[in-house]
Each structure stands twice: as structure tokens, then as C-alpha cells.
Amino acid sequence: MIIPVFVALMLNAPAPSVTKTPSWGDAGVLAASTAAYFVLHSRQTPFFEPAWEGTERGLSYKEDSVPTATFYAWGAGLSLAAGLEGGQLEAFAPLQTLAVTGLSTELLKYSFGRPRPDYNNRLSLFAESNESKLLRDGRLSMPSGHASSAFALALHTGMWWHRASCRRGFGRASIAAGYTLPLLSAVAIGWSRITDNRHNPSDVLVGAVLGLGVSYAVNRIHFGAPGSCDSKR
């Protein structure tokens, strides 16, 4: 979706920057969140390992339908398109949304220590291959990182496009499409995590709520609450 948006903006001769420059505090939040995410992601075991009795853990292991790299590409593409359309802060904000969402998700994953639906199969595969990632990721089910990232980026895409549509006079249909298409993509990604036996529905739901919350907060702090185009002029 980002590529057609990028082409459309280029064909419509993007206006000069309309947003302010990110502050040093904003840059600090981005840098600290990114660094903390990778430090935490390198841990081999959760902080806690509760029993989680009754949680499904007997399903088969499958390869991911949607690779993690999807979100790096989505975030980078959104940052580029938003920056060309609206300036430095619009370019910066998606990266902050993705970084804070990633860190928040990892903190919850390592705190809950919930086994994945394919946990038992992972143990068997680990015994055969000794691949540490199989075992390390086995108890990181709650919440779904794919869901949190997808819904965070989807809402951020919609809220940015809302602002861009208002600035360019694109109208209500454009605004509606800007929210609907990314959010439908996020729903499809969340569903794939269930059918891939990576997460329980509740993991995906918590991830979606987390991603939406972080994305809304970042946009609200930087750009204010979304409203009618008249209120943005």
C-alpha cells in the first residue's frame, strides 16, 4: 500500500515541510526504546514462567506466513512517504510508534511467559536440532508482536493519511480508505498468527489493543487529536 501512496504524493508535487523538527527528547525516546528492545530481545528466558494451566500448547510448529521484516519495511516506507508529504516530524513519528510498540510488547512477553500453542512441538524440534531460538521463543506468546506492530502501523498510517488528506483536500472517502485498508491488513496479519499456531486469539487481541494504544498516543502527543479537516486549517 505504501508504494501507491508514495507515487501519488510525488505526482501531486508534495508541499514543503508543514511539521516541526523532532526534539532531542523525541530522539532520546526513539533511541532508548530501540536499544532496550534489542537488549531485552536477546534474553534467553522470560522474567517469570507461570503455569498457564489450560493454555493450548500441543499444536504443530509452522513457518511464519508473514515475516518480521514486513514491519521494518512498512515502518520505513511509511516514514519515507509521510516525511515527503509532511516534513520531519511526520517522518519521525512512525519510527517512534514502532520502537515504543516493540519495547512494550517485549516487556509484556517476558513478564507473562506464556507458552505458545506449538510449545510442545518446539521442545521436540529443539531436542533434535538444538536450535536455541525454538526454545527461547517458546514462552513468548502473550502478546503477539506481529499483531501489536501491525495494528500500531495500521492506525499510524490511517492517522497520517487523515492529516495528509486534510492538507491536500482529498475528502472523506480518502480519509476512510486511509484507515480501512491498513486496518484490514492488520486484521489479516493477526489472523495469520492464529492459523500459524504461533498465538492464541487472546494473544492477538492484547497485541492489537497495545499497538492501537501506543500508536494513538504517539500521534496525539505530536499532532493532537484527529478531527474534521475544518479543525486542522
LOLUM-365855 format. One record per residue: chain; residue in three letters; y, z, x of N, C-alpha, C in turn. Coordinates in steps of 0.2 Angstrom, whole numbers, plus 5000, padded with zeros to 4 digits. Layout:
N
SITE chain res n.py n.pz n.px ca.py ca.pz ca.px c.py c.pz c.px
SITE     A ALA    Y    Z    X     Y     Z     X    Y    Z    X
...
This chain:
233
SITE chain res n.py n.pz n.px ca.py ca.pz ca.px c.py c.pz c.px
SITE     A MET 4994 5000 5004  5000  5000  5000 5006 5000 5004
SITE     A ILE 5006 5003 5010  5012  5004  5014 5014 4997 5017
SITE     A ILE 5010 4992 5018  5012  4986  5021 5016 4982 5016
SITE     A PRO 5014 4981 5010  5018  4978  5005 5025 4981 5004
SITE     A VAL 5025 4988 5004  5032  4991  5004 5036 4990 5010
SITE     A PHE 5033 4990 5016  5037  4988  5022 5040 4981 5021
SITE     A VAL 5036 4976 5019  5038  4969  5019 5044 4969 5014
SITE     A ALA 5043 4972 5008  5048  4972  5003 5054 4974 5005
SITE     A LEU 5054 4980 5009  5060  4983  5011 5064 4978 5017
SITE     A MET 5060 4975 5021  5063  4970  5026 5066 4964 5022
SITE     A LEU 5063 4962 5017  5065  4956  5013 5072 4958 5010
SITE     A ASN 5072 4964 5008  5078  4966  5004 5084 4969 5009
SITE     A ALA 5083 4968 5015  5088  4969  5020 5090 4977 5020
SITE     A PRO 5086 4981 5022  5087  4988  5022 5094 4991 5024
SITE     A ALA 5096 4995 5020  5103  4998  5021 5103 5002 5027
SITE     A PRO 5109 5004 5030  5109  5008  5036 5107 5015 5034
SITE     A SER 5106 5019 5039  5103  5026  5038 5107 5030 5032
SITE     A VAL 5104 5033 5028  5108  5037  5022 5106 5044 5023
SITE     A THR 5101 5046 5027  5100  5053  5028 5102 5056 5034
SITE     A LYS 5102 5062 5035  5105  5066  5041 5099 5066 5046
SITE     A THR 5101 5068 5052  5096  5069  5058 5093 5075 5057
SITE     A PRO 5086 5075 5058  5082  5082  5058 5085 5087 5063
SITE     A SER 5085 5093 5061  5087  5098  5065 5082 5100 5070
SITE     A TRP 5084 5104 5075  5080  5107  5080 5075 5111 5077
SITE     A GLY 5077 5115 5072  5072  5119  5068 5066 5115 5065
SITE     A ASP 5068 5109 5062  5063  5105  5059 5058 5102 5064
SITE     A ALA 5061 5100 5070  5057  5098  5075 5052 5103 5078
SITE     A GLY 5055 5110 5078  5050  5115  5080 5045 5116 5075
SITE     A VAL 5046 5116 5069  5041  5117  5064 5035 5112 5065
SITE     A LEU 5038 5105 5066  5033  5100  5067 5029 5101 5073
SITE     A ALA 5032 5103 5078  5028  5103  5085 5024 5109 5084
SITE     A ALA 5026 5115 5082  5022  5121  5081 5016 5120 5077
SITE     A SER 5017 5117 5071  5011  5116  5066 5006 5111 5069
SITE     A THR 5008 5106 5073  5004  5101  5076 5000 5104 5081
SITE     A ALA 5003 5108 5086  5000  5111  5091 4995 5117 5088
SITE     A ALA 4997 5121 5083  4992  5126  5081 4986 5123 5077
SITE     A TYR 4988 5117 5074  4982  5114  5071 4976 5112 5076
SITE     A PHE 4978 5109 5081  4973  5106  5086 4970 5112 5090
SITE     A VAL 4974 5118 5091  4971  5124  5094 4966 5127 5089
SITE     A LEU 4967 5127 5083  4963  5130  5078 4957 5125 5077
SITE     A HIS 4958 5119 5077  4953  5114  5075 4947 5114 5081
SITE     A SER 4949 5117 5087  4945  5117  5092 4940 5123 5092
SITE     A ARG 4941 5128 5087  4937  5134  5086 4930 5131 5085
SITE     A GLN 4925 5135 5087  4918  5133  5085 4915 5137 5079
SITE     A THR 4918 5142 5077  4916  5146  5072 4922 5149 5067
SITE     A PRO 4920 5150 5061  4926  5152  5056 4927 5159 5058
SITE     A PHE 4933 5162 5056  4935  5169  5057 4930 5173 5053
SITE     A PHE 4928 5171 5047  4923  5175  5043 4918 5171 5040
SITE     A GLU 4912 5174 5039  4906  5170  5036 4903 5174 5030
SITE     A PRO 4907 5174 5025  4904  5177  5019 4898 5174 5016
SITE     A ALA 4894 5177 5012  4888  5175  5010 4888 5168 5005
SITE     A TRP 4893 5168 5001  4894  5162  4997 4888 5161 4993
SITE     A GLU 4885 5166 4990  4879  5165  4986 4880 5161 4980
SITE     A GLY 4875 5156 4979  4876  5152  4973 4879 5145 4975
SITE     A THR 4882 5145 4981  4885  5138  4983 4880 5133 4985
SITE     A GLU 4881 5127 4983  4876  5122  4985 4876 5120 4992
SITE     A ARG 4870 5120 4995  4870  5119  5002 4864 5114 5004
SITE     A GLY 4861 5112 4999  4854  5108  5000 4855 5101 5000
SITE     A LEU 4861 5098 4999  4861  5090  4999 4861 5087 5005
SITE     A SER 4860 5080 5005  4859  5077  5012 4865 5075 5015
SITE     A TYR 4865 5074 5022  4871  5073  5026 4872 5065 5025
SITE     A LYS 4878 5063 5024  4880  5056  5024 4886 5055 5028
SITE     A GLU 4887 5049 5030  4893  5047  5034 4899 5047 5029
SITE     A ASP 4905 5048 5032  4911  5048  5028 4913 5041 5025
SITE     A SER 4914 5041 5019  4917  5035  5016 4924 5033 5018
SITE     A VAL 4928 5038 5019  4935  5037  5021 4936 5041 5028
SITE     A PRO 4937 5038 5033  4938  5041  5040 4944 5045 5040
SITE     A THR 4944 5050 5044  4950  5054  5045 4956 5050 5048
SITE     A ALA 4955 5045 5051  4960  5041  5054 4964 5037 5049
SITE     A THR 4962 5037 5043  4965  5034  5037 4972 5038 5036
SITE     A PHE 4972 5045 5037  4978  5049  5035 4983 5048 5041
SITE     A TYR 4981 5047 5047  4985  5046  5053 4989 5039 5052
SITE     A ALA 4985 5034 5049  4988  5028  5048 4993 5028 5042
SITE     A TRP 4991 5031 5037  4995  5032  5031 5002 5036 5033
SITE     A GLY 5001 5041 5036  5007  5045  5038 5011 5041 5043
SITE     A ALA 5009 5037 5048  5013  5033  5052 5016 5028 5048
SITE     A GLY 5013 5024 5044  5015  5019  5040 5021 5021 5035
SITE     A LEU 5020 5027 5032  5025  5030  5028 5031 5032 5032
SITE     A SER 5030 5035 5037  5036  5037  5042 5040 5031 5044
SITE     A LEU 5036 5025 5046  5040  5019  5048 5044 5016 5042
SITE     A ALA 5040 5015 5036  5044  5012  5030 5050 5016 5028
SITE     A ALA 5048 5023 5027  5054  5027  5025 5060 5028 5030
SITE     A GLY 5058 5028 5036  5063  5028  5041 5068 5021 5041
SITE     A LEU 5065 5016 5040  5068  5009  5040 5073 5009 5033
SITE     A GLU 5070 5012 5028  5074  5012  5022 5079 5017 5022
SITE     A GLY 5078 5023 5024  5082  5029  5023 5085 5033 5029
SITE     A GLY 5083 5031 5034  5085  5034  5040 5081 5040 5043
SITE     A GLN 5083 5043 5048  5079  5048  5052 5076 5053 5049
SITE     A LEU 5079 5057 5044  5076  5062  5041 5070 5060 5036
SITE     A GLU 5071 5054 5033  5066  5051  5029 5060 5049 5033
SITE     A ALA 5061 5047 5039  5055  5045  5044 5052 5052 5046
SITE     A PHE 5056 5057 5047  5053  5063  5050 5049 5067 5045
SITE     A ALA 5051 5067 5039  5048  5071  5033 5041 5070 5032
SITE     A PRO 5038 5064 5032  5031  5063  5031 5027 5066 5036
SITE     A LEU 5029 5066 5043  5026  5069  5048 5025 5076 5047
SITE     A GLN 5031 5079 5045  5031  5087  5044 5026 5089 5038
SITE     A THR 5026 5085 5033  5022  5086  5027 5014 5086 5030
SITE     A LEU 5013 5081 5034  5006  5080  5036 5004 5086 5041
SITE     A ALA 5008 5088 5045  5007  5093  5050 5006 5100 5047
SITE     A VAL 5010 5101 5042  5010  5108  5039 5004 5108 5034
SITE     A THR 5003 5103 5031  4997  5102  5027 4990 5103 5031
SITE     A GLY 4990 5100 5037  4984  5101  5041 4983 5108 5043
SITE     A LEU 4988 5111 5046  4988  5118  5048 4986 5123 5042
SITE     A SER 4989 5122 5037  4987  5126  5031 4980 5125 5029
SITE     A THR 4978 5119 5029  4971  5118  5027 4966 5121 5032
SITE     A GLU 4967 5120 5039  4963  5123  5044 4963 5131 5043
SITE     A LEU 4968 5134 5042  4969  5141  5041 4964 5144 5036
SITE     A LEU 4964 5140 5030  4960  5142  5024 4953 5140 5026
SITE     A LYS 4951 5135 5029  4944  5133  5030 4941 5138 5035
SITE     A TYR 4945 5140 5040  4942  5145  5045 4942 5152 5042
SITE     A SER 4946 5153 5037  4946  5160  5034 4940 5161 5028
SITE     A PHE 4939 5155 5024  4934  5155  5019 4927 5155 5022
SITE     A GLY 4926 5151 5027  4920  5150  5030 4914 5147 5025
SITE     A ARG 4916 5143 5020  4911  5141  5015 4907 5136 5018
SITE     A PRO 4900 5136 5017  4895  5131  5019 4897 5125 5015
SITE     A ARG 4896 5119 5018  4896  5113  5014 4890 5111 5010
SITE     A PRO 4890 5107 5005  4884  5105  5001 4879 5102 5006
SITE     A ASP 4880 5100 5011  4875  5097  5016 4873 5102 5021
SITE     A TYR 4875 5108 5021  4874  5113  5026 4867 5113 5029
SITE     A ASN 4862 5114 5025  4855  5114  5027 4853 5108 5031
SITE     A ASN 4855 5102 5029  4853  5096  5032 4856 5096 5039
SITE     A ARG 4863 5098 5039  4866  5099  5045 4862 5103 5051
SITE     A LEU 4860 5108 5048  4856  5113  5053 4850 5109 5056
SITE     A SER 4847 5105 5051  4841  5102  5054 4843 5096 5059
SITE     A LEU 4848 5093 5057  4851  5087  5062 4853 5090 5068
SITE     A PHE 4856 5096 5068  4858  5099  5074 4852 5101 5079
SITE     A ALA 4847 5104 5075  4841  5106  5079 4838 5100 5083
SITE     A GLU 4839 5094 5080  4836  5088  5083 4841 5085 5088
SITE     A SER 4847 5085 5087  4852  5081  5091 4856 5086 5096
SITE     A ASN 4857 5092 5094  4861  5097  5097 4868 5095 5097
SITE     A GLU 4870 5091 5092  4877  5089  5092 4881 5095 5089
SITE     A SER 4886 5097 5093  4889  5104  5091 4894 5103 5085
SITE     A LYS 4896 5097 5084  4901  5096  5078 4897 5097 5071
SITE     A LEU 4891 5095 5071  4887  5096  5065 4887 5103 5063
SITE     A LEU 4886 5107 5068  4886  5115  5066 4893 5118 5065
SITE     A ARG 4898 5115 5070  4904  5118  5069 4908 5117 5062
SITE     A ASP 4907 5111 5060  4910  5109  5053 4906 5111 5047
SITE     A GLY 4900 5114 5048  4896  5116  5043 4898 5121 5038
SITE     A ARG 4902 5125 5040  4905  5130  5036 4913 5130 5035
SITE     A LEU 4915 5123 5035  4922  5122  5034 4923 5118 5028
SITE     A SER 4920 5120 5022  4920  5116  5016 4927 5118 5012
SITE     A MET 4929 5124 5012  4935  5126  5007 4941 5127 5011
SITE     A PRO 4946 5123 5010  4947  5117  5005 4946 5111 5009
SITE     A SER 4945 5105 5005  4944  5099  5008 4950 5096 5011
SITE     A GLY 4950 5095 5018  4955  5092  5022 4957 5085 5020
SITE     A HIS 4952 5081 5018  4954  5074  5015 4958 5075 5009
SITE     A ALA 4956 5079 5004  4960  5080  4998 4967 5082 4999
SITE     A SER 4968 5088 5003  4974  5090  5005 4979 5085 5008
SITE     A SER 4976 5081 5013  4980  5076  5016 4982 5071 5011
SITE     A ALA 4977 5068 5008  4978  5063  5003 4983 5064 4998
SITE     A PHE 4983 5070 4995  4987  5072  4989 4994 5073 4992
SITE     A ALA 4994 5076 4998  5001  5078  5001 5005 5071 5003
SITE     A LEU 5001 5066 5006  5004  5060  5007 5006 5056 5001
SITE     A ALA 5001 5056 4996  5002  5053  4990 5009 5055 4986
SITE     A LEU 5010 5062 4986  5016  5064  4982 5022 5063 4987
SITE     A HIS 5021 5063 4993  5027  5062  4998 5029 5054 4997
SITE     A THR 5024 5050 4997  5025  5043  4996 5029 5042 4989
SITE     A GLY 5027 5045 4984  5030  5044  4977 5037 5047 4977
SITE     A MET 5038 5053 4980  5045  5056  4980 5050 5052 4985
SITE     A TRP 5047 5049 4990  5052  5045  4994 5053 5038 4990
SITE     A TRP 5048 5035 4987  5050  5029  4984 5054 5030 4978
SITE     A HIS 5054 5036 4975  5058  5038  4969 5066 5038 4972
SITE     A ARG 5067 5041 4978  5073  5041  4981 5076 5034 4983
SITE     A ALA 5071 5030 4986  5072  5023  4988 5074 5019 4982
SITE     A SER 5070 5020 4976  5071  5016  4970 5078 5017 4968
SITE     A CYS 5080 5023 4968  5087  5025  4965 5092 5022 4969
SITE     A ARG 5091 5023 4976  5096  5020  4980 5097 5012 4980
SITE     A ARG 5092 5009 4978  5092  5002  4978 5092 4999 4971
SITE     A GLY 5092 5003 4966  5092  5001  4959 5086 4998 4956
SITE     A PHE 5080 5000 4959  5074  4996  4957 5072 4998 4950
SITE     A GLY 5074 5004 4947  5072  5005  4940 5066 5010 4939
SITE     A ARG 5065 5012 4933  5060  5017  4931 5053 5014 4932
SITE     A ALA 5052 5008 4931  5045  5005  4932 5043 5006 4940
SITE     A SER 5048 5004 4944  5046  5005  4951 5045 5012 4953
SITE     A ILE 5049 5017 4950  5048  5024  4952 5041 5026 4949
SITE     A ALA 5039 5024 4943  5032  5026  4940 5027 5023 4945
SITE     A ALA 5027 5017 4947  5022  5014  4951 5022 5018 4958
SITE     A GLY 5027 5020 4960  5028  5023  4967 5024 5030 4967
SITE     A TYR 5023 5033 4961  5019  5039  4960 5012 5038 4959
SITE     A THR 5011 5033 4954  5005  5032  4951 5000 5029 4956
SITE     A LEU 5002 5024 4960  4997  5021  4964 4994 5025 4970
SITE     A PRO 4999 5029 4973  4997  5033  4979 4992 5039 4976
SITE     A LEU 4994 5042 4970  4990  5047  4967 4983 5045 4965
SITE     A LEU 4983 5039 4962  4976  5036  4961 4972 5036 4967
SITE     A SER 4975 5033 4973  4971  5033  4979 4969 5040 4981
SITE     A ALA 4973 5045 4980  4971  5051  4982 4965 5054 4978
SITE     A VAL 4966 5053 4972  4960  5055  4967 4954 5051 4970
SITE     A ALA 4954 5045 4971  4948  5041  4974 4945 5044 4980
SITE     A ILE 4950 5046 4985  4948  5049  4991 4944 5056 4990
SITE     A GLY 4948 5060 4985  4945  5066  4983 4938 5066 4980
SITE     A TRP 4937 5061 4976  4930  5060  4973 4925 5058 4978
SITE     A SER 4927 5054 4983  4923  5052  4989 4920 5058 4993
SITE     A ARG 4924 5063 4993  4922  5069  4997 4916 5072 4993
SITE     A ILE 4916 5072 4986  4911  5075  4982 4904 5070 4983
SITE     A THR 4905 5064 4982  4899  5059  4982 4896 5059 4989
SITE     A ASP 4900 5060 4994  4898  5060  5001 4894 5067 5003
SITE     A ASN 4894 5071 4998  4891  5078  4999 4894 5082 5004
SITE     A ARG 4901 5081 5005  4905  5085  5010 4908 5091 5007
SITE     A HIS 4909 5090 5000  4913  5096  4997 4911 5097 4990
SITE     A ASN 4912 5103 4988  4911  5105  4981 4917 5103 4977
SITE     A PRO 4917 5101 4970  4923  5100  4967 4928 5105 4968
SITE     A SER 4927 5111 4968  4932  5116  4969 4935 5116 4976
SITE     A ASP 4932 5113 4981  4935  5112  4987 4940 5107 4987
SITE     A VAL 4939 5102 4983  4943  5096  4982 4949 5098 4978
SITE     A LEU 4948 5102 4973  4953  5104  4969 4958 5109 4973
SITE     A VAL 4956 5113 4976  4960  5118  4980 4964 5114 4986
SITE     A GLY 4961 5109 4989  4964  5104  4993 4970 5100 4990
SITE     A ALA 4968 5098 4984  4973  5094  4981 4979 5098 4979
SITE     A VAL 4978 5104 4977  4984  5109  4975 4988 5111 4981
SITE     A LEU 4984 5112 4987  4988  5114  4993 4992 5108 4995
SITE     A GLY 4989 5102 4995  4993  5096  4998 4999 5095 4994
SITE     A LEU 4998 5095 4987  5004  5094  4982 5009 5099 4983
SITE     A GLY 5007 5105 4984  5012  5111  4985 5016 5110 4992
SITE     A VAL 5013 5108 4997  5016  5108  5004 5021 5102 5003
SITE     A SER 5018 5096 5001  5022  5090  5000 5029 5091 4996
SITE     A TYR 5028 5094 4990  5034  5096  4986 5039 5100 4989
SITE     A ALA 5036 5105 4993  5041  5110  4996 5045 5106 5002
SITE     A VAL 5041 5102 5006  5045  5099  5011 5050 5094 5008
SITE     A ASN 5048 5090 5003  5053  5086  5000 5059 5090 4997
SITE     A ARG 5057 5095 4994  5063  5099  4990 5067 5102 4995
SITE     A ILE 5065 5105 5001  5069  5108  5006 5074 5102 5009
SITE     A HIS 5071 5097 5010  5075  5092  5014 5080 5087 5009
SITE     A PHE 5077 5086 5003  5081  5081  4999 5083 5084 4992
SITE     A GLY 5081 5090 4991  5082  5093  4984 5077 5091 4979
SITE     A ALA 5077 5094 4973  5073  5092  4968 5073 5085 4965
SITE     A PRO 5068 5082 4964  5068  5075  4961 5072 5075 4954
SITE     A GLY 5075 5070 4953  5079  5070  4946 5080 5062 4944
SITE     A SER 5084 5061 4940  5086  5055  4937 5090 5051 4943
SITE     A CYS 5090 5045 4943  5094  5041  4948 5101 5042 4947
SITE     A ASP 5104 5044 4941  5111  5045  4940 5113 5052 4944
SITE     A SER 5108 5056 4944  5110  5063  4948 5110 5062 4955
SITE     A LYS 5107 5056 4958  5107  5055  4965 5113 5051 4968
SITE     A ARG 5117 5049 4963  5123  5044  4965 5129 5049 4967
